[in-house]
Amino acid sequence: MSKKPKRTKQAKNGKQPAGAGGTPATVALTEAGVDFTLHAYEHDPATASYGEEAAEALGVSPDQVFKTLLAEVDGALTVAVVPVSGSLDLKALAAAAGGKRAAMADPAAAERSTGYVRGGISPLGQRKRLPTVIDASATAHATVCVSAGRRGLEVELAPADLQELTQATLAEIARG
């Protein structure tokens, strides 16, 4: 079974294209007038890594596809956006967020806070705006892909737009 992605370009008039699969993330992008491209692919529920699945389905390097992780930094939920090819350095995240300790957040707390399900958590359009840190490696790419708010749907956009819309800090928070 092929996982060939479908590409849907953001309309220049600022309206969501028909069939684009509106999610809070795509609504936020559309309302902000940001240029983006949606990539839909068939998600395999048995996949071990949502991010690696997305990179493979889109035919792009795992360095260009970023996963959204939630951690608690000194007890406060914080969003970390790191390349699929690496892992989150919790000490570096804590330092970037101005804290002392970081630990991965409880998945149920992450889902409640963001309004998204695990494997489909987008850094964009979250229910509650949380402090966000994007790995600095994002700036090495003209565009990056992040979850568009559901499994099997990625959004491609400029790293500067991602940083601006999430009001994120850039820091070296990934390992590997």
C-alpha positions in Angstrom: 0.0 0.0 0.0 1.5 3.3 -1.1 1.7 6.3 1.3 2.0 8.8 -1.5 1.3 12.3 0.0 -1.3 14.6 -1.4 -0.2 18.2 -1.6 -2.6 21.0 -1.0 -1.3 24.6 -1.3 -2.6 27.4 0.8 -4.8 29.6 -1.3 -3.4 33.1 -2.0 -6.8 34.7 -0.9 -6.2 33.5 2.6 -9.1 31.0 2.5 -8.6 27.3 3.2 -8.6 25.3 0.0 -11.5 22.8 -0.4 -10.6 19.4 1.0 -7.7 20.8 3.0 -8.8 19.1 6.2 -9.3 22.1 8.5 -7.7 21.7 12.0 -7.0 24.3 14.6 -3.4 24.4 13.2 -4.5 25.1 9.6 -7.1 27.6 10.8 -4.4 29.5 12.7 -2.2 29.5 9.7 -4.9 30.7 7.4 -6.0 33.4 9.8 -2.4 34.6 10.1 -2.1 34.7 6.3 1.0 32.5 6.3 2.1 30.6 3.2 2.0 26.8 3.9 1.6 23.5 2.1 -0.5 20.6 3.5 0.7 17.1 3.0 -1.8 14.3 3.6 -0.7 10.7 3.7 -2.3 7.4 4.8 -1.3 6.8 8.4 -0.6 3.3 9.5 -1.9 2.8 13.1 0.8 0.1 13.7 3.7 2.5 13.1 6.2 2.8 15.8 7.3 6.4 15.0 4.8 9.0 13.7 7.6 11.4 12.7 9.6 8.8 10.8 6.4 7.7 9.1 5.7 11.3 8.0 9.3 11.8 6.7 9.1 8.6 4.7 5.6 9.3 3.3 6.6 12.8 2.3 10.0 11.7 0.8 11.9 14.3 2.8 14.8 14.0 5.2 13.9 13.3 8.9 16.1 16.4 9.6 13.4 18.5 8.0 10.4 17.0 9.7 9.9 18.1 13.3 8.0 16.4 16.1 6.1 18.2 18.8 6.8 17.0 22.3 5.4 18.2 25.6 7.5 18.3 28.7 7.2 19.8 32.2 9.8 22.4 33.0 9.8 23.1 36.7 6.2 21.8 36.7 4.9 23.9 33.8 4.0 22.4 30.5 6.3 23.4 27.7 6.3 22.6 24.0 9.5 21.3 22.4 9.8 21.1 18.6 12.7 18.9 17.5 13.7 17.1 14.3 12.4 13.5 13.9 16.0 12.4 13.3 17.0 13.3 16.9 15.7 13.2 20.4 14.9 15.9 23.0 17.7 16.9 25.4 15.7 17.6 28.5 18.5 19.5 30.3 18.9 21.8 27.2 15.1 22.4 27.1 15.0 23.3 30.8 17.9 25.8 30.3 16.2 27.3 27.2 12.9 27.7 29.0 14.6 29.3 32.0 14.1 26.4 34.3 16.1 23.9 36.3 14.4 20.5 35.6 12.5 19.0 32.7 10.7 15.7 32.3 8.4 14.4 29.6 4.8 15.4 30.3 2.1 12.8 30.9 0.5 12.1 27.5 -3.0 12.6 28.9 -2.0 16.1 30.2 -0.4 16.9 26.8 -3.6 15.9 25.0 -5.9 17.9 27.4 -3.7 21.0 27.2 -3.2 21.1 23.4 -6.5 19.7 22.2 -4.7 17.2 20.0 -4.1 13.5 20.2 -0.6 11.9 20.6 1.0 11.5 17.2 -1.0 14.5 15.9 0.0 17.2 18.3 0.8 20.4 16.4 2.8 23.3 17.8 0.2 25.5 16.1 -3.4 26.2 17.1 -3.2 24.6 20.5 -6.1 25.0 22.9 -3.8 26.8 25.4 -0.7 28.8 24.3 2.3 27.2 26.0 5.9 28.3 26.2 7.5 26.8 23.1 11.1 26.1 22.2 12.1 25.1 18.6 15.4 23.4 17.9 17.8 25.9 16.2 18.5 23.3 13.4 15.1 24.4 11.9 16.7 27.5 10.6 19.0 25.4 8.3 16.0 24.6 6.1 14.0 26.9 3.8 10.9 25.0 5.1 10.1 22.5 7.8 7.2 20.1 8.3 5.3 19.8 11.5 2.0 18.0 12.4 -1.0 19.8 11.1 -3.1 18.6 14.0 -3.9 15.0 13.2 -2.1 11.8 12.3 -1.4 11.6 8.6 -1.5 15.4 8.0 1.7 17.5 8.0 2.1 21.2 7.3 5.2 22.6 5.6 6.1 26.2 6.3 9.1 28.5 6.8 10.8 28.1 10.2 10.5 31.9 10.8 6.8 31.7 10.4 6.6 28.7 12.8 8.7 30.6 15.3 6.6 33.8 15.0 3.2 32.0 15.2 4.2 30.0 18.3 6.2 32.9 19.8 8.9 30.3 20.3 12.5 30.6 21.5 15.1 29.0 19.3 17.7 26.9 21.1 19.8 23.8 20.6 17.5 21.3 22.4 18.0 18.2 20.2 20.5 15.4 20.4 21.6 13.0 17.8 
